């Protein structure tokens, strides 16, 4: 099949590369000529393990191409995926659908025959209805079906998630569109990946509801971690104890500094706005958003507390800046609030992240970026582990203590066992234990 992917960012590029690996002919479109030039040169605009090789393989096979020419890419396509950004709109928190509707109008102007337009971007309930209205207004002469097909990709594990999904959600009541989507996902269907066909609005809501529920689990265990510290319990044991209940499950029950990234912050906020517009409040999600925001600032205070009564003038080494490991994504990363809290208290920050420093430099202009964890820790009064990159799980703690002004560790991801760190003379604090 010929598939056109409008948007060559995280979702569009990963999805396009995986579709081409299934044997489809895929054209990825983007207005950013520099991004397309970089892709032609084999340079990825994002860090995602294995993506560069997947792209290179399918480009070499002739199944994956890149262009800025939307009209040429859309002509004759069996399915056209809209995978553009839907950031939170400034001022009110609603999802900004400007790029979605712009892409829809450009598709309408360029499409040459019957096709299926698929919203892959995360969009509020009812967006597909508006996309369909625009297409009918612009091209009443053509049979164009509109489908919702939300993505469920975890940054750092996106290729595996796409090729071995928990489920594929397809929202449409159109019989022809259903058959096209079956063919698009046929390789996964043969592997018995479950395909859930729903109404379009149901599909749109599934994405938001899933992310809100996962954000709730994270925020719940973070509050339990605070309670553990207050009563002398261990949050990791609590997580294991409740996670073994198959009604609950162990995933997303790891205490830490709060959630961030491209999905949970904006999707929970967009869900709140949708609920508000329809006068059907979701108070649990509202509480989750508030608690998560305060959580990040509280982790900054936790680091300051480890510095003693007078933190001003001291230095902290921050290990990990991205919102999670195996990505270069800094969007709503807990490190942003933590570093700001430290700087507001007069603390000097030195930092290292394996992949996120280029993105972080624009957001944190007043900190010192280092070549590795040991350079960051040199002369520091404390080291704070903010992102659980694998490289931080096996630090040479003796060497680390040797370069620090004071051996103090604040482990915001519970990477280390307290006894193991204490043996080397560290003053150690973690989360919820």
C-alpha positions as CSV (number, residue, x, y, z in Angstrom):
1,X,0.0,0.0,0.0
2,X,1.0,3.6,-0.5
3,X,1.0,5.5,2.8
4,X,1.7,9.2,3.3
5,X,2.7,10.4,6.8
6,X,2.2,14.1,7.3
7,X,4.6,15.2,10.0
8,X,8.1,13.7,10.5
9,X,8.5,14.2,14.2
10,X,8.5,11.6,16.8
11,X,5.2,9.8,16.0
12,X,5.3,10.3,12.3
13,X,8.9,9.2,11.8
14,X,8.7,6.1,14.0
15,X,5.3,5.1,12.5
16,X,6.5,5.7,9.0
17,X,9.7,3.8,9.4
18,X,7.8,0.8,11.0
19,X,5.1,0.8,8.3
20,X,7.8,0.7,5.6
21,X,9.5,-2.2,7.5
22,X,6.1,-4.0,7.1
23,X,6.6,-3.7,3.3
24,X,4.4,-0.6,2.6
25,X,5.6,2.3,0.5
26,X,5.8,5.3,2.8
27,X,6.5,8.9,2.1
28,X,7.1,11.1,5.2
29,X,6.3,14.8,4.7
30,X,7.5,17.7,6.7
31,X,7.5,21.5,6.1
32,X,10.8,21.8,7.9
33,X,13.3,21.5,5.0
34,X,16.2,21.2,7.4
35,X,14.7,18.2,9.0
36,X,14.1,16.6,5.6
37,X,17.6,17.3,4.5
38,X,18.9,15.8,7.7
39,X,16.8,12.6,7.1
40,X,18.1,12.4,3.5
41,X,21.6,12.5,5.0
42,X,20.8,9.8,7.5
43,X,20.6,12.1,10.6
44,X,17.7,11.6,12.9
45,X,15.9,14.6,14.3
46,X,15.2,12.7,17.6
47,X,17.0,10.2,19.7
48,X,15.2,6.8,19.7
49,X,17.2,3.6,20.0
50,X,17.4,1.6,16.8
51,X,15.6,4.3,14.7
52,X,18.6,5.3,12.6
53,X,19.2,1.7,11.5
54,X,15.5,1.1,10.8
55,X,15.3,4.2,8.6
56,X,18.5,3.4,6.8
57,X,17.4,-0.1,6.0
58,X,14.1,0.9,4.5
59,X,15.5,3.9,2.6
60,X,18.0,1.6,1.0
61,X,15.2,-0.8,0.1
62,X,13.3,2.0,-1.6
63,X,10.3,1.7,0.7
64,X,10.8,4.9,2.7
65,X,11.3,8.4,1.3
66,X,11.2,12.0,2.7
67,X,9.9,15.2,1.1
68,X,8.6,18.7,1.7
69,X,6.2,18.4,-1.2
70,X,2.9,17.4,0.4
71,X,0.8,17.5,-2.9
72,X,3.1,15.0,-4.6
73,X,3.2,12.8,-1.6
74,X,-0.6,12.7,-1.1
75,X,-1.5,12.0,-4.8
76,X,-2.6,8.4,-5.1
77,X,-2.1,7.5,-1.4
78,X,-4.3,4.7,0.0
79,X,-4.0,6.1,3.5
80,X,-2.9,9.5,4.7
81,X,-1.8,9.8,8.3
82,X,-1.8,13.2,10.1
83,X,0.9,13.0,12.7
84,X,1.6,16.7,13.4
85,X,2.0,18.3,16.8
86,X,-0.9,19.2,19.1
87,X,0.8,21.2,21.9
88,X,-1.1,22.8,24.8
89,X,-2.5,26.1,23.6
90,X,-1.1,29.1,25.4
91,X,-3.4,30.7,27.8
92,X,-6.1,28.0,28.3
93,X,-4.5,24.6,28.1
94,X,-6.6,23.3,25.3
95,X,-4.9,21.2,22.6
96,X,-3.8,23.4,19.8
97,X,-5.2,21.9,16.6
98,X,-3.9,24.5,14.2
99,X,-1.4,22.1,12.6
100,X,-4.0,19.3,12.3
101,X,-6.5,21.6,10.5
102,X,-3.8,23.1,8.3
103,X,-2.7,19.7,7.2
104,X,-6.3,18.7,6.5
105,X,-6.8,21.6,4.2
106,X,-3.6,20.9,2.4
107,X,-4.6,17.3,2.0
108,X,-8.0,18.4,0.6
109,X,-6.3,20.5,-2.0
110,X,-3.9,17.8,-3.1
111,X,-5.8,14.5,-2.9
112,X,-6.6,12.9,-6.3
113,X,-9.0,10.1,-5.5
114,X,-10.8,8.1,-2.8
115,X,-8.6,7.7,0.2
116,X,-8.6,7.3,4.0
117,X,-7.4,10.2,6.2
118,X,-6.1,9.0,9.6
119,X,-5.6,11.2,12.7
120,X,-2.5,9.7,14.3
121,X,-1.9,12.8,16.4
122,X,-3.4,12.9,19.9
123,X,-6.5,15.0,19.5
124,X,-9.5,15.9,21.7
125,X,-12.9,14.2,21.2
126,X,-14.7,15.5,18.1
127,X,-11.6,16.5,16.2
128,X,-12.2,13.8,13.6
129,X,-15.7,15.3,13.0
130,X,-14.2,18.7,12.2
131,X,-11.5,17.1,10.0
132,X,-14.3,15.3,8.1
133,X,-16.3,18.6,7.8
134,X,-13.3,20.4,6.3
135,X,-12.7,17.6,3.8
136,X,-16.3,17.6,2.7
137,X,-16.4,21.3,2.4
138,X,-13.2,21.4,0.3
139,X,-13.7,18.2,-1.7
140,X,-17.4,17.2,-1.9
141,X,-16.5,15.3,-5.1
142,X,-14.4,12.7,-3.4
143,X,-15.0,9.7,-1.1
144,X,-12.7,10.5,1.8
145,X,-13.2,8.6,5.0
146,X,-11.7,9.9,8.3
147,X,-10.4,7.5,10.9
148,X,-9.0,7.9,14.4
149,X,-5.9,5.7,15.1
150,X,-4.2,6.9,18.3
151,X,-0.6,6.0,19.0
152,X,0.6,4.3,22.2
153,X,4.4,4.6,21.9
154,X,6.7,5.0,24.8
155,X,9.7,7.2,24.1
156,X,12.8,5.0,24.3
157,X,10.8,1.8,23.3
158,X,8.8,3.1,20.4
159,X,9.8,0.7,17.7
160,X,9.1,-2.3,19.9
161,X,5.8,-0.8,21.0
162,X,4.8,-0.3,17.3
163,X,5.7,-3.7,16.2
164,X,4.5,-5.6,19.3
165,X,1.5,-3.5,20.5
166,X,-0.8,-4.3,23.3
167,X,-3.6,-3.2,21.0
168,X,-4.4,-1.3,17.9
169,X,-7.3,1.1,18.2
170,X,-9.1,2.1,15.1
171,X,-12.1,4.5,15.2
172,X,-14.4,4.4,12.2
173,X,-17.9,3.3,11.2
174,X,-16.9,3.3,7.5
175,X,-16.7,-0.2,6.0
176,X,-14.2,0.7,3.3
177,X,-12.0,2.5,5.8
178,X,-12.0,-0.5,8.1
179,X,-10.8,-2.7,5.2
180,X,-8.0,-0.2,4.3
181,X,-6.9,-0.1,8.0
182,X,-6.9,-3.9,8.2
183,X,-4.5,-4.0,5.2
184,X,-2.3,-1.3,6.7
185,X,-1.9,-3.3,9.9
186,X,-2.1,-6.7,8.3
187,X,1.4,-7.8,9.4
188,X,0.5,-7.2,13.0
189,X,-2.9,-8.8,12.6
190,X,-1.2,-11.9,11.4
191,X,0.9,-11.8,14.6
192,X,-2.4,-11.7,16.6
193,X,-2.0,-8.2,17.8
194,X,-5.5,-7.3,18.9
195,X,-7.3,-4.7,16.7
196,X,-10.1,-2.9,18.5
197,X,-12.6,-1.2,16.2
198,X,-14.7,1.5,17.8
199,X,-16.5,4.7,16.9
200,X,-14.3,7.6,16.1
201,X,-15.0,9.6,19.2
202,X,-14.5,6.6,21.4
203,X,-11.1,6.0,19.8
204,X,-10.1,9.7,20.5
205,X,-11.1,9.4,24.1
206,X,-9.3,6.1,24.6
207,X,-5.9,7.8,24.1
208,X,-6.6,10.5,26.7
209,X,-8.2,8.2,29.2
210,X,-5.2,5.8,28.9
211,X,-2.6,8.5,29.5
212,X,-4.6,10.0,32.3
213,X,-4.9,6.7,34.1
214,X,-1.1,6.0,33.8
215,X,-0.4,9.5,35.0
216,X,-2.7,8.8,38.0
217,X,-0.7,5.6,38.8
218,X,2.5,7.6,38.8
219,X,1.1,10.3,41.0
220,X,-0.6,7.9,43.4
221,X,2.7,6.0,44.1
222,X,4.5,9.3,44.6
223,X,2.1,10.3,47.3
224,X,2.4,6.9,48.9
225,X,6.2,7.4,48.8
226,X,5.7,10.5,50.9
227,X,3.6,8.6,53.3
228,X,6.2,5.9,53.5
229,X,8.9,8.4,54.5
230,X,6.6,9.7,57.2
231,X,5.7,6.4,58.8
232,X,9.0,4.5,58.2
233,X,7.9,2.2,55.4
234,X,9.6,1.3,52.1
235,X,7.8,2.4,48.9
236,X,9.5,-0.2,46.7
237,X,8.2,-3.0,48.9
238,X,4.7,-1.3,48.9
239,X,4.9,-1.1,45.0
240,X,5.8,-4.8,44.8
241,X,3.1,-5.7,47.2
242,X,0.3,-3.9,45.4
243,X,1.7,-4.5,41.9
244,X,1.5,-8.3,42.3
245,X,-2.3,-7.9,42.4
246,X,-3.2,-8.5,38.8
247,X,-6.1,-6.0,39.0
248,X,-3.4,-3.3,39.6
249,X,-0.2,-4.5,37.9
250,X,3.4,-3.4,38.6
251,X,3.9,-0.9,35.7
252,X,3.9,2.8,36.4
253,X,4.3,2.2,40.2
254,X,7.8,3.5,40.5
255,X,8.2,6.4,42.9
256,X,10.1,9.4,41.5
257,X,10.1,13.1,40.9
258,X,6.9,13.2,38.8
259,X,5.9,12.6,35.2
260,X,6.9,14.7,32.2
261,X,7.4,14.3,28.5
262,X,5.4,15.0,25.4
263,X,2.2,13.1,26.4
264,X,1.1,13.0,30.0
265,X,1.4,16.7,30.9
266,X,-0.5,18.0,27.8
267,X,-2.9,15.1,27.5
268,X,-4.1,15.3,31.1
269,X,-4.5,19.1,30.7
270,X,-6.4,18.6,27.4
271,X,-8.7,16.0,29.0
272,X,-9.5,18.5,31.8
273,X,-10.4,21.1,29.3
274,X,-12.6,18.7,27.3
275,X,-14.4,17.7,30.5
276,X,-14.8,21.4,31.4
277,X,-16.3,22.2,28.0
278,X,-18.8,19.5,28.4
279,X,-19.6,20.3,32.1
280,X,-18.5,16.8,33.1
281,X,-15.6,17.4,35.5
282,X,-12.9,14.7,36.1
283,X,-11.8,15.6,39.6
284,X,-9.3,12.8,40.0
285,X,-7.4,13.9,36.9
286,X,-7.5,17.5,38.1
287,X,-5.9,16.4,41.4
288,X,-3.3,14.4,39.5
289,X,-2.2,17.5,37.5
290,X,-1.9,19.6,40.7
291,X,0.0,17.0,42.7
292,X,2.4,16.3,39.9
293,X,3.2,20.0,39.5
294,X,3.9,20.3,43.2
295,X,5.8,17.0,43.2
296,X,8.6,18.4,41.0
297,X,9.1,21.5,43.2
298,X,9.1,19.3,46.3
299,X,12.0,17.2,44.8
300,X,14.0,20.4,44.5
301,X,13.4,21.1,48.2
302,X,14.5,17.6,49.0
303,X,17.9,18.2,47.3
304,X,18.2,21.5,49.1
305,X,17.5,19.8,52.4
306,X,20.3,17.4,51.8
307,X,22.7,20.4,51.5
308,X,22.1,21.5,55.1
309,X,20.9,24.6,56.7
310,X,22.6,27.0,54.3
311,X,22.6,25.8,50.7
312,X,23.5,29.1,49.1
313,X,26.9,29.0,47.5
314,X,27.0,25.2,47.3
315,X,27.2,23.1,44.2
316,X,25.0,20.2,43.1
317,X,25.7,17.7,40.3
318,X,22.5,16.8,38.5
319,X,22.7,13.4,36.8
320,X,20.0,13.1,34.1
321,X,18.0,15.9,32.6
322,X,15.5,14.3,30.2
323,X,12.1,13.3,31.5
324,X,13.0,9.6,31.2
325,X,15.9,7.5,29.9
326,X,16.5,6.6,26.3
327,X,15.2,9.8,24.9
328,X,16.4,13.4,24.3
329,X,13.0,14.8,25.2
330,X,13.1,17.7,27.7
331,X,9.4,18.6,27.5
332,X,8.1,19.1,31.1
333,X,11.0,17.2,32.5
334,X,11.1,17.2,36.3
335,X,14.7,18.4,36.0
336,X,13.5,21.8,34.9
337,X,11.7,22.5,38.1
338,X,14.3,20.9,40.2
339,X,17.2,22.9,38.7
340,X,15.1,26.1,39.0
341,X,14.5,25.5,42.7
342,X,18.2,25.0,43.2
343,X,19.1,28.1,41.4
344,X,16.5,30.2,43.2
345,X,18.2,29.1,46.5
346,X,21.6,30.3,45.2
347,X,23.0,26.8,44.4
348,X,25.4,26.3,41.4
349,X,24.3,23.4,39.1
350,X,26.6,21.2,37.1
351,X,24.8,18.6,35.0
352,X,25.3,15.6,32.7
353,X,22.9,13.7,30.5
354,X,23.8,11.1,27.8
355,X,21.4,12.5,25.2
356,X,19.5,15.5,26.4
357,X,22.1,18.2,26.9
358,X,21.7,19.9,23.5
359,X,18.0,20.3,24.1
360,X,18.6,21.3,27.7
361,X,21.1,24.1,26.9
362,X,18.3,26.3,25.5
363,X,16.1,25.7,28.6
364,X,18.9,25.9,31.2
365,X,21.4,28.5,30.0
366,X,22.9,29.2,33.4
367,X,24.2,25.8,34.4
368,X,27.4,24.0,33.5
369,X,27.2,21.0,31.2
370,X,29.8,18.3,31.7
371,X,31.2,15.4,29.7
372,X,30.3,12.7,32.2
373,X,29.0,12.1,35.7
374,X,32.4,12.4,37.3
375,X,33.2,15.7,35.8
376,X,29.8,17.0,37.0
377,X,30.4,15.7,40.5
378,X,33.9,17.3,40.8
379,X,33.8,19.7,43.7
380,X,30.1,19.2,44.2
381,X,28.5,19.2,47.7
382,X,25.8,16.8,46.5
383,X,24.9,14.6,43.6
384,X,21.2,14.2,42.6
385,X,20.1,11.4,40.3
386,X,17.1,12.8,38.4
387,X,16.9,10.4,35.4
388,X,17.6,6.7,35.7
389,X,19.8,6.2,32.7
390,X,21.6,2.8,32.7
391,X,24.9,4.6,32.9
392,X,23.9,6.0,36.3
393,X,23.0,2.6,37.6
394,X,26.6,1.4,37.7
395,X,28.6,4.4,38.8
396,X,31.9,3.9,40.4
397,X,30.8,5.2,43.8
398,X,34.2,5.2,45.3
399,X,35.5,7.4,42.5
400,X,32.4,9.6,42.7
401,X,32.9,10.2,46.4
402,X,36.6,10.9,45.7
403,X,36.0,13.9,43.4
404,X,33.2,15.5,45.5
405,X,33.6,18.2,48.1
406,X,31.2,16.2,50.3
407,X,29.8,12.7,49.6
408,X,26.1,13.4,49.6
409,X,23.7,11.6,47.2
410,X,20.0,12.3,46.6
411,X,18.6,9.4,44.6
412,X,15.3,10.6,43.2
413,X,14.9,7.4,41.2
414,X,15.8,4.8,43.9
415,X,18.5,3.4,41.7
416,X,20.8,2.4,44.6
417,X,20.3,0.4,47.8
418,X,20.8,2.6,50.8
419,X,23.2,0.2,52.6
420,X,25.5,-0.1,49.6
421,X,25.9,3.6,49.3
422,X,26.3,4.2,53.0
423,X,29.2,1.7,53.2
424,X,31.2,4.1,51.0
425,X,30.5,7.0,53.4
426,X,27.7,8.8,51.5
427,X,25.0,10.7,53.2
428,X,22.2,9.2,51.2
429,X,18.5,10.0,50.7
430,X,16.0,8.5,48.4
431,X,12.3,8.6,47.7
432,X,9.8,6.9,50.0
433,X,12.2,4.6,51.9
